[in-house]
Amino acid sequence: MKRFAVFLFVLLFISKAFSQTNELTDAQIKDVLVTQNEFGDYLKCKADNTFVSNFRTKGGDGYNFEGQYSINKGVISFSNVKGTEWANKIICTDNNGNLNLDSKYRYLPDSNNGTFIGCLYNLEDESYFWSTKEIPSDMIIEINGIKAYKVRNEIYITENLKMRDTNSLKGKAVEIKGCDFRCNGWVEQSRKVVFKGMVIPAIAKTVETETIDGITAPWYYIQQQEHDPLDRNEGDIFYVWIFGGYVKEFSANEKHEDPEELKKSVESIGLKFYQYTNDEKK
């Protein structure tokens, strides 16, 4: 379910994959692959038309491939691939997607998945292998047709805020099973809010603002995850909107959560706050 949720999130950003503003020549595509190295260690293309790939999965398995590549009329192909045969010539990463070295690809420099910009588009199965080039701050992206600025900061929540499936008070409230906080606390019961005192990495904020209760602000797009009783970080992932009138932006790790403040926020709506400092166990 978690992988499916991530897949849905990616789909939000790739509906216009072929509406590229820049049509690159074969020489320009090669220059990107060779000199800019936008795919990191996952795919390193050399000027002599050879490539290597080195990566390790979270489970510790190592993969090493090498071979040749060619570019003809914008189509990228791989050949004479050597490496781990049981891996079936597929580079598979958690965040970047799959790269099947038996397929043909186009390089899409302007496509993004909300985190990275630029990808190899599989012409056979229509999958995407994303670069490691992060989207610049304040770049305008589209989320389900909603124009939004990319945000690289974290946000501090100053009031309990309802989570919605779109950037409007008319949007449906999203209910999530519990919550794990950074301050080593958690909530087991279902919730429809992000709590006052939470610190959350933001994904984007709307270009257009809205005035609610006399406060004019954008809406923020964030990721939230269900509480995992075994603390394996395997709860389902949700992507939701919250009104930004009660949000403050900070640089990463600049603001920390206060467990006492979160406890008050959680209890204010009748839920129970757990924390490792007491005798109760997760």
N, C-alpha and C positions, 0 to 999 in steps of 0.2 A: 504493500500500500504506500509505503514511504517513497519508493522509487517512482510509483505512478504519480504521486503528488508532485514530485520534482519534474517529471515529464510534462505534466500539465502546465507547470510554471514556465518551462522552456517554451511551450507552444504560444504563450502570451506574446512573445517577442519576435517570432519568426514568421508571422503570417505574410509579411511582405519581403520574403527572402530574396526574391528576384528583382525587386524594385530598386536596384542598385543605382546610385548616382554616379559611380565611377566604373567605367568598363575598362578593365586593365588589359594590357597586351600580355603576350606570353612572357616577354622579357621582364615586364613589371611584376608579374606574379612570381617569377623565379627570384627576382631581387628581394621581394618580401620574404619568401621562404628561406633564402640564403642569408641575407644580411640582417634582417630584422628579427629572425628566429622567433616568431610569434607563438610557436607551439612548444617552446621550452625544450626540456629533455624528451618529451613525448615523441617529437618528430624534428630531427635536425637534418635539413637538406643542405648539401654541399654544392659548390660551384661546378664540380665535375659530374653532376647529375647522379650522385650517389646519396644515400640517406642512411641514418642510423636512428634507432629508437631505444631508449633505456628508461624503464620506470618500474616501480615496485608498488604493488597493491597494498591496501590496508592490512590484508592478511599476511603480508610478508613475501608473497610470491614475486620473483623478479622476472622481467621479460627483456629480451634483447633481440632486436631485429636489425638487419641491414640488407641493402639491395640497391636498385636503381629506380629513378623516377624520370618521367618525361612530361612535357607540357605541349599540347597541340591544339591550337584554336581555343585556348582557355580550359581544356580538359586535362586534368592531372591523372597520370597512371603510374602504378608501381609494378616492377618486374624483378625477376631473379632474386626473390626474397629469400633470405636465409635467417634462421633463428629457431626459436622454440617451436617445433613442429606441432606439438599437442595443443598449442594456443591457437591453431587454425588461422594464423596470419591476421589476427584481430587485436588491435591495441584497444584495450577497454579501460577507461578511467572513470572514477565516480563522478567527477565534476565536468569533464570535457566530452563525454560520450564515447562512441565507438569509431574506430578507424579500421575498416576492412581493407587490407592491402590487396585484395583481389578485385576491388571495385574501382570505379572511375569517379572523379570529383571535380567540382568547380570551387574556386576560392571566392568567397563572398566577403569583401572587406568591411561592409557597412552593417551587416547583420549582427545582432547582439541577443544575448539571453538574459539580460538584466545584470550580469556580472562581467562577462567577457565580450569583446567585440572582435569580429572576424572569425570565419569558420570555413571548414571544408565541407561542402554539401555533396552527399552521396547521390549520384544520378540514378542509381539502381533501386535503393530502398528508401530514398528521401530522408535519410538520417543526417545528423549534424555532428561534426567533430570540432569543438570550440577551441579557439586559441587561448593563450594564457595572458593576453593583453587586456588589462582591466579597462572598463569604461571610464573615461575622464569624468571628474566631478562636474555637475551642472550640464552635462550633455543631455539633450532632450531625447527621450525614448518613448515608445508607445506601449501601454499595457491595456490590452483589450480595447484599443482605439482611444485610450485616454492618454493625452500628452502629459509627460511628467519629466522632471529633472532627476538625473541620477544623483543619489546622495551617498557619500562615503563616510558620513559621520554617524555617531550613535545618538539616540534620542532618549531624553529623560522624561518620564510621564509624570505630570503634575496633578492629574485628577484621574479617577477611574474612568476609562473611555471604552465605549461599546465598540466591538469589532464588527465590521460590515463587509459584505461581499462586493461593494462598489463604493465610490466616493460620493456618497449622498446619504442624508438622513432617511431617505426612502429605501436605502439598501437593506437587504435582509441581514439580520443579526447572525453572526457566526458563533456557534457553540463548540467549545473545545474541552476535552476531558482533562481537566487539571492543568498544572503548570509547574515547571521547574525554574527556580530563580538562581541567579548567579551567587547570591549570598548563602548558598547551601540550604535553601528553604524550598518548600513545595506545597502545592495544593492538590488534593486528590479529587475533589468534586468538580463537576463540570462548571465552566464559566463562560460568560459572553463578553468579558471585558479584559483589557490589559489594566494592570493595577497601578495606582499612584505609587511612585517610588521605583518602578521597574526601569532598567536601562536596556535598551534594545537597539541592535544594529538596524538602521533604516536602509531600504532598497531604493526608494524614490519618493518624490513629493510632486503633487500636481502643479502644472504651470498655472492653471486658473485657481483663484482663491474663492472662498465662500465666507459669508458673514453669518455666524450663528451666535445667538445670545450676545450680540453686539461686538463679537470678536471676529476679525477678518484674518483668515489663515488658509494655507493649502491643506490638502489631505495627504497623509503619509501612507505609503505602501510598505508593509512589514511582513516578516515571516514569524509564525508562532508554531510551537510544537506541543503535542500532548505530553502529559506527565508519564514518564516511564518508571513503573514501580521498582524495576531492577536496575535503574540508572544505567541502561545500555545505550541511551540516546536513540532509541528505536521507535519512539512514538510517531504517529502520523504527522505530517507537516501541512500547515495551512498558510495561505497568503491572503492577508486581509488589509482593509483600509481603516484608518482611525483619523479623526479630525485633529488638525495640527494646532488648534487654538490653545491646547493644554499640553504642548510639547516643547521641549528645549533641546537644541542641538549642541553636542559636545564632540570634541575629538575623541578618537578611540581610547578607551581606558582612562579617560579624564574624570569621569563621573562613576561613582560606585553605589551599589544598592545598600540601603540601610534596612536591616531585617525588622527593626522595631516599626519603622514607617510602613513597610509592607504588611506586617502583621495587622496593623490598624486598618489598612486599606482592604485587606482580605476579610477581616471580621466585620467591616462596615456593611458588607452585603450578605452576611450570614454564613460565610464559609470558614473553614478551619485552616489555620496556617501551621505548618510543621517546620521544625528546624533541627539540624543535627546537634545543636548545643544542648537540647534536652534529652531525656532518656528514651524517647520514642524512636523507633527505627523505621527506615524506609521499607 
